[in-house]
Amino acid sequence: MQIGGAHPFAICRLPISCLYVHSSVAYFFHLITLIRMSSFFAESRRFLVVGASANPAKFGYKVLKWYVDRGLPATPINPTSNEILGQRCFGSVADAIASFPEKATVSVSVITPIAVTLETVKKLRPQAVKAIWFQPGSFDSEVIAFCEKNLGLVRGESLIYDDCILVSGDLLRSRL
């Protein structure tokens, strides 16, 4: 692919001879990012799936199933269901967290429309939630900014977005 008649790597001012080094450096930084993001799966973590669905055709079901299939302690958050995939549902994140042991650390996967997501994160307490993974379509810049400012979450570490757990979750877990 040429950009304005130049070699694609010309935009970063690297000579062609640096192609291998450049790709190795990019891969290295990609691995560092994966390792930093792996805090989402920290030991003894409990997982909440906000937007879990009983409908197998919906991503809320598929994401919950991903956790269940891997034996991870996942709790579905769905105000209209009592149980999904054999897991007890809670109507809110606060209700679920209140049911956990006092020192439980929680990571949250979110699969809701943006308006619902924003209302959900506004109700979170920073000390209770250690990491959030927003599935594609569940966030916008306002949601991300709120999480950074009010929950103390850090992009690429405790705050994951622009990636799907169904695609990258196993890779992240394999890096632990």
N, C-alpha and C positions, 0 to 999 in steps of 0.2 A: 504494500500500500504506500503510495506516495502522497506527501502533503506539500502542496505548493511546489511540486517539482523536486523536492528534497527527499532524501531517505527518511523513513519514519523516525529513526533515532536522532535525526538532525535537530529536531525540536528540543531535545534535551542536551544538545551540543556534545554528543558522544560520537567518537569515530566508530566506524564499522568494527574495527578490531576490538572494541570494548563490548561488543554484543554479548559474548559469553559472560564476562564479568558483570555487566549490567543485569542480565537475567538472573545470575546467581545472587546478586545483591537484592534484587526484587524478591526472589524466592526467600531469602533470609529474612527480610522484613515481613513477608507474608507469614512465615513461621512464628516470628516474634509476636505478631498480632494474634495469631491463633493461640499461642501460649497465654498471652495476656487475657484473651477472651475466655480461656478455659476456667477462669474463676467462677463462671456461671455454674459449672459442674463441680464445685468444690466439695470435698468430703463432708458427709453428714448433711448435705443440703436437702431440703424438701422443695418440691416444685408445685407451683400453682399454675393451672392452665385456664386463663381468663378467656371466656368465649368458647369453652368446651361444648361440644354438641353431641346429641344422641344420634344424629343423622350421619351415617357412614359416608355420604357423598360430600360432606362439608369438611373444610380444613380444621375446624375446631375438634372434630372427631379424630381426624388423621394425626394431628399433633398429640392429642391425649394418648392415642394408641401407640405412637412412637415411644412415649415415656413408659407406658405399661409393658410393651413388648420387650423393653430393655431392663425391666425390673426396677425402675426408678420410682421413688415414692412420690407419685403425682396425685394432686387433688384437683378435680374439676370445679371450676367456678361457673355456675349456670343457675340463674334464679328460677328457672321453670322445670328443672329436673331434680329428682332425688338421687339418682344413680346413673352413671355412664361407665360402660366397660367394667362393671363390678366395683367401681370407685364411688364412695359417697360424695355427693355434690354439696357445695355450699353456695348460698345466694350472693355472697360478697367475699372479697379478699379478707376483710376484717374478721368476719365470722370464721373463716378457715384458719387464719393465724391464731385466733383466740382458742381454737381447739388443739393447737400444737403444744408440746412441752415449752416451758418458758424460754429456754435458750435456743430454740430452733432457729436455724438460718434458712432463709427462703429466697429462692429464685422464681421469677414469674415469667411465663410465656404468655404473650398477649395476641389474641386473634379476634379482635372486635373492630367495628367501624371506628374511625378516628374520633368522632364525638363521644362515643362510649369510652374509648381509651382515655381521653383527656379527663373525663369525670372520674374514671377509675384511679388514675395515677394521682389525682388531687386528693384522694382519700388515703393514700399510702403513707405510712410512717417510715422515715428513713432508717430507724433502728431495726425495723422488722424485715425490710426487703434489702437484700444485698446485691441483687442483680436483676435486670429485666432484659428479655429478648422479645423485641417487637417483630412479629411476623410481617411479611410484605403486605402493605395496604392497611396496617393497623396504626400508623403513626404519621405525623407531619412535623414540621420544624417546631411548632409550638409545643407539641408533646415532648420532643427531645429536649428543648430548652427548659421546660418545666422540670424534667427529671434531673438535669444537670444542676440547675439552680436550687431546687427545693429538696431533692432527695440525695444530693451529693454523688450521683452516679457519674462515671467517667466513660466517655465514648471509647469504644474499642476494648474496654476492660469489663466494667460492670453494666454497661449499656450497649446492647447489640441491636442493630437494625440493618436494613438493606441486605439481609441474608435470611434464609429459611432454615429452621431447625431440621426439616425433613431432608434438606440437601446437605447441610454442613454439620449437623449435630454429631454424627458418628465420627467425623474427622476431628472435631474438637475434643470429644471424649477420648479418642485414641492418643491424643497428645498429652494426656494427664500422666 
